[in-house]
């Protein structure tokens, strides 16, 4: 994505946020926070599972 496209995208998102009330902006923030928390939890679970597989693999070779 080029810098100019990214700049226009960010400008359009900010324009929409200003056009809507503060309530809508707060809701977007809450949804974004929820998505971030779910992503962190999923990546943590995947990391723990991979650690278990790796430890079992290493233990199989004396």
Backbone torsions as a table, in degrees:
resi	resn	phi	psi	omega
1	UNK	NA	129.9	-178.6
2	UNK	-75.4	160.7	-179.0
3	UNK	-61.3	-39.9	-177.4
4	UNK	-66.3	-41.4	177.8
5	UNK	-63.7	-42.6	179.5
6	UNK	-63.4	-41.9	179.4
7	UNK	-62.4	-43.2	178.5
8	UNK	-65.2	-38.7	179.5
9	UNK	-63.4	-47.6	179.9
10	UNK	-62.6	-40.7	178.7
11	UNK	-62.9	-39.4	179.5
12	UNK	-69.1	-37.9	177.6
13	UNK	-64.7	-43.5	179.0
14	UNK	-65.8	-36.7	178.5
15	UNK	-65.0	-41.2	178.0
16	UNK	-65.8	-39.1	-179.4
17	UNK	-65.9	-37.5	179.1
18	UNK	-70.8	-32.8	-179.1
19	UNK	-71.2	-27.7	-179.3
20	UNK	-92.0	164.7	-179.5
21	UNK	-72.1	169.0	178.7
22	UNK	-62.3	-28.2	179.9
23	UNK	-63.4	-44.3	-179.4
24	UNK	-64.5	-39.4	179.2
25	UNK	-64.9	-39.8	177.0
26	UNK	-64.5	-38.7	177.9
27	UNK	-65.1	-40.4	176.4
28	UNK	-61.0	-41.2	178.7
29	UNK	-63.2	-41.3	179.0
30	UNK	-66.1	-42.2	178.8
31	UNK	-64.1	-42.7	178.7
32	UNK	-62.8	-39.7	177.3
33	UNK	-64.3	-42.8	178.5
34	UNK	-62.1	-43.7	178.9
35	UNK	-62.3	-41.5	179.1
36	UNK	-63.6	-42.8	179.1
37	UNK	-63.9	-41.9	178.4
38	UNK	-64.4	-40.6	179.0
39	UNK	-63.7	-43.2	179.0
40	UNK	-63.8	-43.8	179.4
41	UNK	-63.1	-42.2	-179.9
42	UNK	-65.7	-44.6	179.9
43	UNK	-66.4	-34.7	176.2
44	UNK	-64.8	-44.5	179.2
45	UNK	-63.2	-42.4	178.9
46	UNK	-64.6	-41.4	178.9
47	UNK	-62.8	-42.0	178.3
48	UNK	-66.0	-39.9	178.4
49	UNK	-64.5	-43.3	179.0
50	UNK	-65.7	-34.6	177.0
51	UNK	-63.1	-42.3	178.3
52	UNK	-63.0	-42.9	178.2
53	UNK	-64.9	-41.1	-179.4
54	UNK	-65.1	-44.0	179.2
55	UNK	-63.6	-38.6	177.3
56	UNK	-66.8	-38.6	179.1
57	UNK	-64.9	-44.0	-179.8
58	UNK	-67.2	-38.0	-178.8
59	UNK	-68.6	-23.2	-178.9
60	UNK	-71.4	-20.2	-179.4
61	UNK	-109.7	112.6	-178.2
62	UNK	-72.3	NA	NA
